[in-house]
Amino acid sequence: MNFWCDAGVNLFSAQFDSDRAEVLLSASQAGVNRLLLIGSDITESQRNLTLCQPNPHYKTTAGVHPHQAAATASDWVTQLNVLLAMPEVAAVGECGLDFNRDFSPRPIQQQVFAEQLQLAKQWQKPVYLHERDAFDTQLAMLKEQQISQGIAHCFTGDRAQLQAYLDLGLYIGITGWVCDERRGQALQQAIAYIPSDRLLLETDAPYLLPRNISPKPQSRRNEPALLPAIAAKVAELRGCSISELASACWRNSTTLFGYTDSPGMQE
């Protein structure tokens, strides 16, 4: 069996409230042993941490998503610093800019993002980046803060945007977007240009159900156990074997996020 790291799971989404334990079991049975849980605000990051502390094959990010930037408490930086001191917290984020939905005013998004970039440098942890319709502004901020460690989460851009992130030293997170024949064509064309030592796969579960799954699950919900479907498409586009891809992604998750567990390790 190939072993995988799902580098992006929204495990405390309400869509998993009824069967979270079963979702985790299904993931391990599919060889998806490592999970990186996504923290979109302080509360979610704290919940993730509680689950990760007894599980060496789970880690979490901690941060504030741009959608939540305007809702931060006055002491959010202090709270985030407490979380970032924990070894189970592997990255700062999900942070970034979202000029598509603008759920938070853009100046506030930029302020909250800038503070998290500074914390990432202070704690020497990678950034876990969100970006939508804000690429030029986000790239400029990353360069200004001299960020060179992190991952472009759920990358959906073209080859030029890919190269800009690679030039900074970032890893690239690929989701089921690459399986979408309607929206994923630019990404499909860029996949071959990602160096094997910069590639990570993620489901972004419960979102972005891969369109190459047949039959579709009745719930229409994505989950970590479906990561191999993304891997199959990426391997096809890159002209490599599934096992080669699995080995590379496993090594990359070790390097970037600091996992210390072994393949097949179970509780």
MOWONOR-V104574 format. One line per field, one symbol per residue. phi: phi as a letter, one per 20 degrees, with the letter a starting at -180 (. if undefined). psi: psi as a letter, one per 30 degrees, with the letter a starting at -180 (. if undefined). A space follows every 10 residues. Layout:
BEGIN
phi = ???
psi = ???
END
This chain:
BEGIN
phi = .edcdeeace feggfdfebg fffffffffe neeecdeede bffffffgfg ffgecfedcc ebrcfgfegf dfffdfffff gffffeffee aeqfcqccee elfdggffgf fffgffffff ffeldfeddd bblbgfffff ffffeleccr ceflfceeff fgffffffoe eceddfgfee fedefffgfe gfeegfecdc dbelgeelgg feebfffgfl debgfeggff gffffffemc efffffffff ffffffdmfc fdgnfcf
psi = kkklkjgjki fgkffgefhe eeeeeeeefg giekkjkkjf leeeeeeeee efegjfgkll lkajkefgef gklfgeeeee eeeffkffjf lkaklakjge fhfkkeeeee eeeeeeeeee eefhllkjkk kkhgeeeeee eeeefhkgja kjkhkgaaee eeeeeeffgl lkkkafefgj fefgeeeeff efgkkfggkk klegkglhkk fgkklkkefg kllefgefee eeeeeeefhl leeeeeeeee eeeeeefgkg llkfkl.
END
